[in-house]
């Protein structure tokens, strides 16, 4: 009798421990799940953070050898976050030859853990796009600089304010919008969707119920920033005396008079004082991006097939004084002086996701620093559709790249940004636009971005530190292998050279849109040409005029340039532009 009782007692003790263990495991699993849902499980740093993480130096390579680069999944981590390059990077050269041909093992970034992390991050971000429940007008707790006019209807095909447009999906405020519009010479500033700012000198739509403007500004809680197709419009403050008005005016050159001025220019007037400045003011007030002047006549209009601005003449024909915005009467009556006013050409600003999901994935592939963001801007304006991204860059999303937050395989974007290379990564796409830029310029641009974000510049301390030679030693070979991999494994590839795109934007855009099977009018491409800079162009004012490359770096990079040039010609592509092919 005692023996069975002892066995039962021992069994109950074991069962008690088992229940205790299962309970603890259940509590731990629940805690992990809660952390993941709240986004606190993994600390993520933004891709554009100014902190620089040093990269391991690589051994000197023979000219005939091109090292496999780091996959951006490892450099940036899931959806664009930074990762430290660890011990596997340093032991790269110990891999066997077959492994090196297929890419280092640490390039394989899409393991199960990262897939789950990327999916969780993506879905948590997408929840931000869910529409808010309708509510009454927000209580305005913020004092505004200008005068609040009211809530107005706004239609994407017929805007209430037809001047400049810009976005900030994170920090938009009524003050930011008003300041931007005021600096560009506009009288009214309108906010929509909590993050979009529109400027203009006249309101062309009727007012509506105040309750319809029920969204807060993204960067200013308690401040009305419009609603769905509704604008909260402010009358901006007058500029202070002495402030330079229309500071964004740019001289576009001396151009021959079009054959049909009536068709080319919708507005013609004779300003009272007969100066170019008065012509610019008239065209800005009439909301036209071009002011065309020949005393006493002033014309306002857009770049169009009737007047393309592609063939400027010598400035002497317009007798332009380079130190003044005023011009005297041209000696040749067939030539006009042309100015870009602060008014934005909005004919190509509307963008949307594809109306029907596509089953074909088109990559927009480039080495980092090659101008991928700029080309995305051009493609979005030219086609009217958003571009996607394999990564997530919150800075780009906040400034209007809405496809940045969309899942890269959703089929809703016209093409997908990627910096990846390698057979497996490349064969996921049906075709690709391969963007190539001078490696010297690309390396400097990417180093600037890593040290100071999309628009900043690396400090002198960064250039002089050991980070720069380590960066060049690691990234220069990646520039070459990225191109070679896409030429080898890409199914259908269009090669676009950054330098050619800068020189001949109009014909190059035609090639890109044809490759994307998009029918685009010349008028829309001319609009893109007028808005080509976008929000992520670094100012040349702070760029230091110096050469950070040593002779050893130049020998290494020149070897990669020759290898890429030969590979392009073997694939029947045009070789690299002459300015950076070594002689």
VENNORCOR-V978421 format. One record per residue. RES is the residue in one small letter. PHI is phi in whole degrees, 0 to 359 (999 if undefined). NEAR is the number of other ideal C-beta (glycine too) atoms within 8 Angstrom. Layout:
BEGIN
RES|PHI|NEAR + RES|PHI|NEAR
END
This chain:
BEGIN
x|999|4 + x|292|5 + x|294|6 + x|299|7 + x|296|8 + x|296|8 + x|298|8 + x|295|8 + x|296|8 + x|293|8 + x|296|8 + x|294|8 + x|295|8 + x|297|8 + x|296|8 + x|298|8 + x|295|8 + x|297|8 + x|296|8 + x|296|8 + x|296|8 + x|297|8 + x|297|8 + x|296|8 + x|297|8 + x|296|8 + x|295|8 + x|296|8 + x|297|8 + x|296|8 + x|296|8 + x|299|9 + x|298|8 + x|296|8 + x|297|9 + x|296|9 + x|294|7 + x|274|6 + x|76|7 + x|257|5 + x|292|6 + x|232|4 + x|290|4 + x|247|7 + x|250|7 + x|296|9 + x|298|11 + x|273|10 + x|298|8 + x|286|8 + x|293|6 + x|253|8 + x|253|7 + x|297|7 + x|258|11 + x|289|9 + x|283|8 + x|245|9 + x|290|5 + x|295|3 + x|253|10 + x|292|4 + x|297|7 + x|278|4 + x|254|6 + x|242|10 + x|286|9 + x|295|9 + x|277|12 + x|287|11 + x|292|14 + x|294|13 + x|299|12 + x|272|12 + x|288|10 + x|263|12 + x|79|12 + x|299|10 + x|54|10 + x|95|10 + x|275|11 + x|288|11 + x|227|8 + x|283|5 + x|275|10 + x|261|6 + x|298|5 + x|298|9 + x|294|11 + x|286|7 + x|264|8 + x|301|10 + x|287|5 + x|274|4 + x|290|9 + x|288|5 + x|303|5 + x|295|6 + x|293|10 + x|293|10 + x|295|6 + x|271|6 + x|100|12 + x|302|10 + x|297|8 + x|285|9 + x|282|13 + x|283|8 + x|266|10 + x|264|6 + x|280|7 + x|298|5 + x|298|6 + x|291|12 + x|301|9 + x|295|8 + x|296|10 + x|298|10 + x|294|8 + x|295|9 + x|296|13 + x|299|11 + x|292|8 + x|293|9 + x|287|9 + x|293|8 + x|294|7 + x|291|5 + x|273|5 + x|294|5 + x|296|4 + x|282|7 + x|293|4 + x|296|4 + x|214|6 + x|287|5 + x|299|8 + x|294|11 + x|284|5 + x|277|8 + x|259|6 + x|254|8 + x|276|2 + x|265|12 + x|289|8 + x|269|11 + x|255|6 + x|286|9 + x|269|9 + x|150|8 + x|259|15 + x|230|15 + x|293|11 + x|215|15 + x|237|9 + x|297|6 + x|272|3 + x|220|5 + x|290|11 + x|288|14 + x|239|15 + x|250|7 + x|264|15 + x|294|13 + x|231|11 + x|208|10 + x|231|11 + x|205|13 + x|279|10 + x|233|9 + x|238|8 + x|295|18 + x|225|10 + x|296|18 + x|293|9 + x|300|12 + x|296|15 + x|295|15 + x|297|9 + x|297|13 + x|292|15 + x|295|12 + x|295|9 + x|266|13 + x|87|10 + x|263|14 + x|265|7 + x|236|16 + x|232|18 + x|235|18 + x|242|16 + x|218|14 + x|57|9 + x|76|12 + x|211|11 + x|250|12 + x|240|16 + x|237|16 + x|241|15 + x|183|16 + x|254|10 + x|209|7 + x|260|10 + x|254|9 + x|231|10 + x|283|5 + x|282|6 + x|220|8 + x|299|5 + x|296|7 + x|295|7 + x|288|9 + x|271|14 + x|246|12 + x|251|12 + x|284|11 + x|293|15 + x|300|12 + x|252|9 + x|204|13 + x|296|6 + x|85|9 + x|244|14 + x|290|16 + x|232|17 + x|74|16 + x|200|11 + x|280|5 + x|56|8 + x|225|14 + x|249|16 + x|270|15 + x|252|15 + x|240|15 + x|272|8 + x|286|13 + x|292|7 + x|294|4 + x|291|7 + x|293|5 + x|303|4 + x|94|3 + x|290|6 + x|286|4 + x|277|7 + x|58|12 + x|289|7 + x|269|8 + x|292|11 + x|227|6 + x|284|10 + x|257|10 + x|109|10 + x|261|14 + x|232|14 + x|289|8 + x|299|9 + x|292|10 + x|296|3 + x|234|7 + x|292|9 + x|295|5 + x|286|6 + x|280|11 + x|234|12 + x|294|5 + x|237|11 + x|226|8 + x|209|7 + x|237|7 + x|299|11 + x|302|5 + x|265|5 + x|62|8 + x|241|9 + x|295|12 + x|297|8 + x|293|12 + x|294|14 + x|298|14 + x|295|11 + x|297|14 + x|291|15 + x|294|15 + x|296|7 + x|277|9 + x|64|10 + x|241|14 + x|281|10 + x|241|15 + x|245|16 + x|246|16 + x|237|14 + x|208|12 + x|308|10 + x|265|6 + x|272|8 + x|230|15 + x|240|13 + x|236|15 + x|180|12 + x|238|11 + x|291|12 + x|210|10 + x|302|6 + x|281|9 + x|207|12 + x|269|10 + x|67|11 + x|277|4 + x|229|7 + x|293|7 + x|262|11 + x|290|5 + x|298|10 + x|298|5 + x|290|11 + x|254|13 + x|48|11 + x|275|9 + x|271|8 + x|296|5 + x|265|3 + x|216|6 + x|276|8 + x|270|8 + x|232|13 + x|270|7 + x|293|7 + x|299|15 + x|289|5 + x|260|6 + x|292|6 + x|269|5 + x|233|14 + x|238|13 + x|272|15 + x|243|14 + x|235|16 + x|271|11 + x|280|14 + x|291|13 + x|289|12 + x|276|10 + x|284|11 + x|265|9 + x|293|8 + x|236|12 + x|275|9 + x|288|6 + x|226|9 + x|204|8 + x|281|10 + x|302|11 + x|296|4 + x|232|4 + x|295|7 + x|267|7 + x|265|4 + x|255|6 + x|264|10 + x|249|13 + x|270|13 + x|250|16 + x|254|14 + x|200|14 + x|288|14 + x|304|11 + x|90|13 + x|267|12 + x|97|12 + x|300|12 + x|296|12 + x|297|10 + x|293|15 + x|300|12 + x|302|12 + x|295|15 + x|295|15 + x|296|14 + x|291|14 + x|289|15 + x|264|11 + x|84|10 + x|238|11 + x|290|14 + x|262|15 + x|255|14 + x|209|15 + x|289|10 + x|251|10 + x|234|12 + x|242|13 + x|300|11 + x|297|11 + x|292|12 + x|298|12 + x|298|11 + x|263|12 + x|115|8 + x|277|14 + x|294|10 + x|292|12 + x|297|12 + x|268|9 + x|280|12 + x|298|5 + x|296|9 + x|259|5 + x|292|9 + x|80|9 + x|261|10 + x|244|15 + x|286|12 + x|200|12 + x|234|14 + x|291|14 + x|206|12 + x|246|12 + x|287|11 + x|213|13 + x|112|12 + x|305|10 + x|296|6 + x|293|10 + x|287|16 + x|287|8 + x|286|6 + x|254|13 + x|278|7 + x|204|13 + x|206|15 + x|264|15 + x|260|14 + x|266|14 + x|238|13 + x|228|15 + x|315|10 + x|298|14 + x|297|9 + x|291|10 + x|297|14 + x|296|15 + x|293|10 + x|296|13 + x|289|12 + x|294|13 + x|301|12 + x|295|13 + x|294|8 + x|272|12 + x|218|10 + x|83|9 + x|296|9 + x|245|7 + x|265|11 + x|235|10 + x|296|10 + x|282|8 + x|299|6 + x|296|6 + x|296|12 + x|295|9 + x|271|6 + x|279|7 + x|287|6 + x|298|10 + x|294|12 + x|297|10 + x|294|12 + x|299|12 + x|297|13 + x|300|10 + x|273|13 + x|272|13 + x|299|14 + x|292|13 + x|295|13 + x|305|16 + x|288|14 + x|293|13 + x|299|14 + x|294|14 + x|298|12 + x|295|12 + x|291|14 + x|292|12 + x|280|7 + x|254|8 + x|293|12 + x|282|8 + x|215|7 + x|234|11 + x|251|11 + x|270|9 + x|237|14 + x|266|12 + x|306|13 + x|295|11 + x|292|10 + x|295|13 + x|293|6 + x|285|6 + x|231|7 + x|298|12 + x|299|11 + x|295|7 + x|292|11 + x|295|13 + x|300|10 + x|297|10 + x|293|15 + x|293|14 + x|296|8 + x|297|9 + x|276|11 + x|58|4 + x|247|9 + x|269|4 + x|235|10 + x|282|6 + x|297|6 + x|298|9 + x|291|13 + x|294|14 + x|292|14 + x|295|14 + x|299|14 + x|300|11 + x|286|11 + x|243|12 + x|288|9 + x|289|4 + x|75|10 + x|263|7 + x|234|11 + x|260|7 + x|289|11 + x|289|7 + x|285|5 + x|296|4 + x|261|7 + x|286|8 + x|285|6 + x|273|3 + x|206|4 + x|247|3 + x|276|6 + x|267|8 + x|279|6 + x|299|5 + x|295|6 + x|298|11 + x|296|9 + x|298|8 + x|294|13 + x|293|15 + x|298|9 + x|296|9 + x|293|14 + x|299|14 + x|297|11 + x|297|13 + x|292|14 + x|300|11 + x|294|8 + x|295|11 + x|297|14 + x|292|9 + x|296|6 + x|268|7 + x|65|4 + x|263|8 + x|294|5 + x|294|7 + x|295|11 + x|307|9 + x|298|5 + x|292|6 + x|230|11 + x|276|11 + x|298|6 + x|251|2
END
